[in-house]
């Protein structure tokens, strides 16, 4: 009886932790969304100037905040946040699922294979899990960036995109599905290092 009850408790605990983690992430990402959008606007203003979506350069963080509020209002400071929040849940679920899969595939044991090989296996499984997860959610990150950089000038003019779904429709129509994965190789390289060390060190030092 106890052996049947424990998996149920573990599943409930995992579901509760997963849900609470999602809610916490949604709140924190939403709170930081205005800063994130300003950062993206400042990073991409050269390209926006070239395409005519920005009349003149931002003078800094404060100037960028002021101009966005003056030209677009308060609400657009959260433009692109929906995609950022949505991608958390599949990212976390896929990270753990893929990590367990690759860990089982490598199947290194500290006692049998030695510490170095076991530790390298933990890093490799974490990195592979991060790259595979990114493959599924990268398009959401791409859409968030496009929405955040879709500035509206003071003198009017329509936005390039009307929302998250519109980013997908227009990008696929002009560039195909591959257009949703611009910059993926570089992002994958970064996530392999980050997730490899994150999960690798976590699995190696936990009791």
MODELLER restraints for C-alpha pairs under 7 A, 6 or more apart:
rsr = mdl.restraints
at = mdl.atoms
rsr.add(forms.Gaussian(group=physical.xy_distance, feature=features.Distance(at['CA:22:A'], at['CA:88:A']), mean=6.80, stdev=0.5))
rsr.add(forms.Gaussian(group=physical.xy_distance, feature=features.Distance(at['CA:22:A'], at['CA:89:A']), mean=6.26, stdev=0.5))
rsr.add(forms.Gaussian(group=physical.xy_distance, feature=features.Distance(at['CA:26:A'], at['CA:85:A']), mean=5.36, stdev=0.5))
rsr.add(forms.Gaussian(group=physical.xy_distance, feature=features.Distance(at['CA:29:A'], at['CA:85:A']), mean=6.80, stdev=0.5))
rsr.add(forms.Gaussian(group=physical.xy_distance, feature=features.Distance(at['CA:30:A'], at['CA:81:A']), mean=6.53, stdev=0.5))
rsr.add(forms.Gaussian(group=physical.xy_distance, feature=features.Distance(at['CA:33:A'], at['CA:78:A']), mean=5.47, stdev=0.5))
rsr.add(forms.Gaussian(group=physical.xy_distance, feature=features.Distance(at['CA:33:A'], at['CA:81:A']), mean=6.13, stdev=0.5))
rsr.add(forms.Gaussian(group=physical.xy_distance, feature=features.Distance(at['CA:34:A'], at['CA:77:A']), mean=4.70, stdev=0.5))
rsr.add(forms.Gaussian(group=physical.xy_distance, feature=features.Distance(at['CA:34:A'], at['CA:78:A']), mean=5.58, stdev=0.5))
rsr.add(forms.Gaussian(group=physical.xy_distance, feature=features.Distance(at['CA:37:A'], at['CA:77:A']), mean=6.43, stdev=0.5))
rsr.add(forms.Gaussian(group=physical.xy_distance, feature=features.Distance(at['CA:37:A'], at['CA:148:A']), mean=5.47, stdev=0.5))
rsr.add(forms.Gaussian(group=physical.xy_distance, feature=features.Distance(at['CA:38:A'], at['CA:64:A']), mean=6.58, stdev=0.5))
rsr.add(forms.Gaussian(group=physical.xy_distance, feature=features.Distance(at['CA:38:A'], at['CA:65:A']), mean=6.77, stdev=0.5))
rsr.add(forms.Gaussian(group=physical.xy_distance, feature=features.Distance(at['CA:40:A'], at['CA:148:A']), mean=6.80, stdev=0.5))
rsr.add(forms.Gaussian(group=physical.xy_distance, feature=features.Distance(at['CA:40:A'], at['CA:149:A']), mean=6.55, stdev=0.5))
rsr.add(forms.Gaussian(group=physical.xy_distance, feature=features.Distance(at['CA:41:A'], at['CA:149:A']), mean=5.55, stdev=0.5))
rsr.add(forms.Gaussian(group=physical.xy_distance, feature=features.Distance(at['CA:45:A'], at['CA:57:A']), mean=6.71, stdev=0.5))
rsr.add(forms.Gaussian(group=physical.xy_distance, feature=features.Distance(at['CA:48:A'], at['CA:54:A']), mean=5.41, stdev=0.5))
rsr.add(forms.Gaussian(group=physical.xy_distance, feature=features.Distance(at['CA:49:A'], at['CA:55:A']), mean=6.50, stdev=0.5))
rsr.add(forms.Gaussian(group=physical.xy_distance, feature=features.Distance(at['CA:49:A'], at['CA:56:A']), mean=6.84, stdev=0.5))
rsr.add(forms.Gaussian(group=physical.xy_distance, feature=features.Distance(at['CA:53:A'], at['CA:151:A']), mean=6.64, stdev=0.5))
rsr.add(forms.Gaussian(group=physical.xy_distance, feature=features.Distance(at['CA:54:A'], at['CA:153:A']), mean=6.66, stdev=0.5))
rsr.add(forms.Gaussian(group=physical.xy_distance, feature=features.Distance(at['CA:58:A'], at['CA:64:A']), mean=5.58, stdev=0.5))
rsr.add(forms.Gaussian(group=physical.xy_distance, feature=features.Distance(at['CA:71:A'], at['CA:152:A']), mean=6.68, stdev=0.5))
rsr.add(forms.Gaussian(group=physical.xy_distance, feature=features.Distance(at['CA:71:A'], at['CA:153:A']), mean=5.91, stdev=0.5))
rsr.add(forms.Gaussian(group=physical.xy_distance, feature=features.Distance(at['CA:71:A'], at['CA:154:A']), mean=4.54, stdev=0.5))
rsr.add(forms.Gaussian(group=physical.xy_distance, feature=features.Distance(at['CA:72:A'], at['CA:152:A']), mean=6.30, stdev=0.5))
rsr.add(forms.Gaussian(group=physical.xy_distance, feature=features.Distance(at['CA:79:A'], at['CA:147:A']), mean=6.16, stdev=0.5))
rsr.add(forms.Gaussian(group=physical.xy_distance, feature=features.Distance(at['CA:79:A'], at['CA:148:A']), mean=5.45, stdev=0.5))
rsr.add(forms.Gaussian(group=physical.xy_distance, feature=features.Distance(at['CA:80:A'], at['CA:144:A']), mean=4.41, stdev=0.5))
rsr.add(forms.Gaussian(group=physical.xy_distance, feature=features.Distance(at['CA:80:A'], at['CA:145:A']), mean=6.89, stdev=0.5))
rsr.add(forms.Gaussian(group=physical.xy_distance, feature=features.Distance(at['CA:80:A'], at['CA:147:A']), mean=5.09, stdev=0.5))
rsr.add(forms.Gaussian(group=physical.xy_distance, feature=features.Distance(at['CA:80:A'], at['CA:148:A']), mean=5.26, stdev=0.5))
rsr.add(forms.Gaussian(group=physical.xy_distance, feature=features.Distance(at['CA:81:A'], at['CA:144:A']), mean=6.82, stdev=0.5))
rsr.add(forms.Gaussian(group=physical.xy_distance, feature=features.Distance(at['CA:83:A'], at['CA:140:A']), mean=5.63, stdev=0.5))
rsr.add(forms.Gaussian(group=physical.xy_distance, feature=features.Distance(at['CA:83:A'], at['CA:141:A']), mean=6.98, stdev=0.5))
rsr.add(forms.Gaussian(group=physical.xy_distance, feature=features.Distance(at['CA:83:A'], at['CA:144:A']), mean=5.54, stdev=0.5))
rsr.add(forms.Gaussian(group=physical.xy_distance, feature=features.Distance(at['CA:84:A'], at['CA:141:A']), mean=6.64, stdev=0.5))
rsr.add(forms.Gaussian(group=physical.xy_distance, feature=features.Distance(at['CA:84:A'], at['CA:144:A']), mean=6.30, stdev=0.5))
rsr.add(forms.Gaussian(group=physical.xy_distance, feature=features.Distance(at['CA:87:A'], at['CA:137:A']), mean=6.16, stdev=0.5))
rsr.add(forms.Gaussian(group=physical.xy_distance, feature=features.Distance(at['CA:87:A'], at['CA:140:A']), mean=6.41, stdev=0.5))
rsr.add(forms.Gaussian(group=physical.xy_distance, feature=features.Distance(at['CA:91:A'], at['CA:133:A']), mean=5.92, stdev=0.5))
rsr.add(forms.Gaussian(group=physical.xy_distance, feature=features.Distance(at['CA:91:A'], at['CA:137:A']), mean=6.69, stdev=0.5))
rsr.add(forms.Gaussian(group=physical.xy_distance, feature=features.Distance(at['CA:94:A'], at['CA:133:A']), mean=5.41, stdev=0.5))
rsr.add(forms.Gaussian(group=physical.xy_distance, feature=features.Distance(at['CA:95:A'], at['CA:129:A']), mean=5.45, stdev=0.5))
rsr.add(forms.Gaussian(group=physical.xy_distance, feature=features.Distance(at['CA:95:A'], at['CA:130:A']), mean=5.92, stdev=0.5))
rsr.add(forms.Gaussian(group=physical.xy_distance, feature=features.Distance(at['CA:95:A'], at['CA:133:A']), mean=5.77, stdev=0.5))
rsr.add(forms.Gaussian(group=physical.xy_distance, feature=features.Distance(at['CA:98:A'], at['CA:129:A']), mean=4.71, stdev=0.5))
rsr.add(forms.Gaussian(group=physical.xy_distance, feature=features.Distance(at['CA:99:A'], at['CA:125:A']), mean=5.55, stdev=0.5))
rsr.add(forms.Gaussian(group=physical.xy_distance, feature=features.Distance(at['CA:99:A'], at['CA:126:A']), mean=5.59, stdev=0.5))
rsr.add(forms.Gaussian(group=physical.xy_distance, feature=features.Distance(at['CA:99:A'], at['CA:129:A']), mean=4.92, stdev=0.5))
rsr.add(forms.Gaussian(group=physical.xy_distance, feature=features.Distance(at['CA:102:A'], at['CA:125:A']), mean=4.98, stdev=0.5))
rsr.add(forms.Gaussian(group=physical.xy_distance, feature=features.Distance(at['CA:103:A'], at['CA:122:A']), mean=6.78, stdev=0.5))
rsr.add(forms.Gaussian(group=physical.xy_distance, feature=features.Distance(at['CA:103:A'], at['CA:125:A']), mean=5.38, stdev=0.5))
rsr.add(forms.Gaussian(group=physical.xy_distance, feature=features.Distance(at['CA:106:A'], at['CA:121:A']), mean=6.40, stdev=0.5))
rsr.add(forms.Gaussian(group=physical.xy_distance, feature=features.Distance(at['CA:108:A'], at['CA:117:A']), mean=6.96, stdev=0.5))
rsr.add(forms.Gaussian(group=physical.xy_distance, feature=features.Distance(at['CA:108:A'], at['CA:118:A']), mean=5.13, stdev=0.5))
rsr.add(forms.Gaussian(group=physical.xy_distance, feature=features.Distance(at['CA:108:A'], at['CA:121:A']), mean=6.43, stdev=0.5))
rsr.add(forms.Gaussian(group=physical.xy_distance, feature=features.Distance(at['CA:109:A'], at['CA:118:A']), mean=5.81, stdev=0.5))
rsr.add(forms.Gaussian(group=physical.xy_distance, feature=features.Distance(at['CA:110:A'], at['CA:118:A']), mean=5.25, stdev=0.5))
rsr.add(forms.Gaussian(group=physical.xy_distance, feature=features.Distance(at['CA:119:A'], at['CA:200:A']), mean=6.90, stdev=0.5))
rsr.add(forms.Gaussian(group=physical.xy_distance, feature=features.Distance(at['CA:119:A'], at['CA:204:A']), mean=6.33, stdev=0.5))
rsr.add(forms.Gaussian(group=physical.xy_distance, feature=features.Distance(at['CA:122:A'], at['CA:200:A']), mean=4.44, stdev=0.5))
rsr.add(forms.Gaussian(group=physical.xy_distance, feature=features.Distance(at['CA:122:A'], at['CA:203:A']), mean=6.66, stdev=0.5))
rsr.add(forms.Gaussian(group=physical.xy_distance, feature=features.Distance(at['CA:123:A'], at['CA:196:A']), mean=4.42, stdev=0.5))
rsr.add(forms.Gaussian(group=physical.xy_distance, feature=features.Distance(at['CA:123:A'], at['CA:197:A']), mean=5.80, stdev=0.5))
rsr.add(forms.Gaussian(group=physical.xy_distance, feature=features.Distance(at['CA:123:A'], at['CA:199:A']), mean=6.63, stdev=0.5))
rsr.add(forms.Gaussian(group=physical.xy_distance, feature=features.Distance(at['CA:123:A'], at['CA:200:A']), mean=3.97, stdev=0.5))
rsr.add(forms.Gaussian(group=physical.xy_distance, feature=features.Distance(at['CA:124:A'], at['CA:196:A']), mean=5.99, stdev=0.5))
rsr.add(forms.Gaussian(group=physical.xy_distance, feature=features.Distance(at['CA:125:A'], at['CA:196:A']), mean=6.96, stdev=0.5))
rsr.add(forms.Gaussian(group=physical.xy_distance, feature=features.Distance(at['CA:126:A'], at['CA:195:A']), mean=5.35, stdev=0.5))
rsr.add(forms.Gaussian(group=physical.xy_distance, feature=features.Distance(at['CA:126:A'], at['CA:196:A']), mean=4.21, stdev=0.5))
rsr.add(forms.Gaussian(group=physical.xy_distance, feature=features.Distance(at['CA:126:A'], at['CA:199:A']), mean=5.02, stdev=0.5))
rsr.add(forms.Gaussian(group=physical.xy_distance, feature=features.Distance(at['CA:126:A'], at['CA:200:A']), mean=5.81, stdev=0.5))
rsr.add(forms.Gaussian(group=physical.xy_distance, feature=features.Distance(at['CA:127:A'], at['CA:191:A']), mean=6.98, stdev=0.5))
rsr.add(forms.Gaussian(group=physical.xy_distance, feature=features.Distance(at['CA:127:A'], at['CA:192:A']), mean=4.02, stdev=0.5))
rsr.add(forms.Gaussian(group=physical.xy_distance, feature=features.Distance(at['CA:127:A'], at['CA:193:A']), mean=6.25, stdev=0.5))
rsr.add(forms.Gaussian(group=physical.xy_distance, feature=features.Distance(at['CA:127:A'], at['CA:195:A']), mean=5.09, stdev=0.5))
rsr.add(forms.Gaussian(group=physical.xy_distance, feature=features.Distance(at['CA:127:A'], at['CA:196:A']), mean=3.78, stdev=0.5))
rsr.add(forms.Gaussian(group=physical.xy_distance, feature=features.Distance(at['CA:128:A'], at['CA:192:A']), mean=6.48, stdev=0.5))
rsr.add(forms.Gaussian(group=physical.xy_distance, feature=features.Distance(at['CA:130:A'], at['CA:191:A']), mean=5.88, stdev=0.5))
rsr.add(forms.Gaussian(group=physical.xy_distance, feature=features.Distance(at['CA:130:A'], at['CA:192:A']), mean=5.83, stdev=0.5))
rsr.add(forms.Gaussian(group=physical.xy_distance, feature=features.Distance(at['CA:130:A'], at['CA:195:A']), mean=5.50, stdev=0.5))
rsr.add(forms.Gaussian(group=physical.xy_distance, feature=features.Distance(at['CA:131:A'], at['CA:188:A']), mean=5.41, stdev=0.5))
rsr.add(forms.Gaussian(group=physical.xy_distance, feature=features.Distance(at['CA:131:A'], at['CA:191:A']), mean=6.32, stdev=0.5))
rsr.add(forms.Gaussian(group=physical.xy_distance, feature=features.Distance(at['CA:131:A'], at['CA:192:A']), mean=5.82, stdev=0.5))
rsr.add(forms.Gaussian(group=physical.xy_distance, feature=features.Distance(at['CA:134:A'], at['CA:188:A']), mean=6.93, stdev=0.5))
rsr.add(forms.Gaussian(group=physical.xy_distance, feature=features.Distance(at['CA:138:A'], at['CA:181:A']), mean=6.76, stdev=0.5))
rsr.add(forms.Gaussian(group=physical.xy_distance, feature=features.Distance(at['CA:139:A'], at['CA:180:A']), mean=5.19, stdev=0.5))
rsr.add(forms.Gaussian(group=physical.xy_distance, feature=features.Distance(at['CA:139:A'], at['CA:181:A']), mean=6.24, stdev=0.5))
rsr.add(forms.Gaussian(group=physical.xy_distance, feature=features.Distance(at['CA:142:A'], at['CA:180:A']), mean=6.38, stdev=0.5))
rsr.add(forms.Gaussian(group=physical.xy_distance, feature=features.Distance(at['CA:143:A'], at['CA:164:A']), mean=6.42, stdev=0.5))
rsr.add(forms.Gaussian(group=physical.xy_distance, feature=features.Distance(at['CA:143:A'], at['CA:167:A']), mean=6.03, stdev=0.5))
rsr.add(forms.Gaussian(group=physical.xy_distance, feature=features.Distance(at['CA:147:A'], at['CA:161:A']), mean=6.91, stdev=0.5))
rsr.add(forms.Gaussian(group=physical.xy_distance, feature=features.Distance(at['CA:150:A'], at['CA:159:A']), mean=6.30, stdev=0.5))
rsr.add(forms.Gaussian(group=physical.xy_distance, feature=features.Distance(at['CA:150:A'], at['CA:160:A']), mean=6.38, stdev=0.5))
rsr.add(forms.Gaussian(group=physical.xy_distance, feature=features.Distance(at['CA:151:A'], at['CA:159:A']), mean=6.93, stdev=0.5))
rsr.add(forms.Gaussian(group=physical.xy_distance, feature=features.Distance(at['CA:152:A'], at['CA:158:A']), mean=6.92, stdev=0.5))
rsr.add(forms.Gaussian(group=physical.xy_distance, feature=features.Distance(at['CA:152:A'], at['CA:159:A']), mean=5.99, stdev=0.5))
rsr.add(forms.Gaussian(group=physical.xy_distance, feature=features.Distance(at['CA:161:A'], at['CA:167:A']), mean=5.91, stdev=0.5))
rsr.add(forms.Gaussian(group=physical.xy_distance, feature=features.Distance(at['CA:171:A'], at['CA:179:A']), mean=6.04, stdev=0.5))
rsr.add(forms.Gaussian(group=physical.xy_distance, feature=features.Distance(at['CA:171:A'], at['CA:180:A']), mean=6.72, stdev=0.5))
rsr.add(forms.Gaussian(group=physical.xy_distance, feature=features.Distance(at['CA:172:A'], at['CA:179:A']), mean=6.56, stdev=0.5))
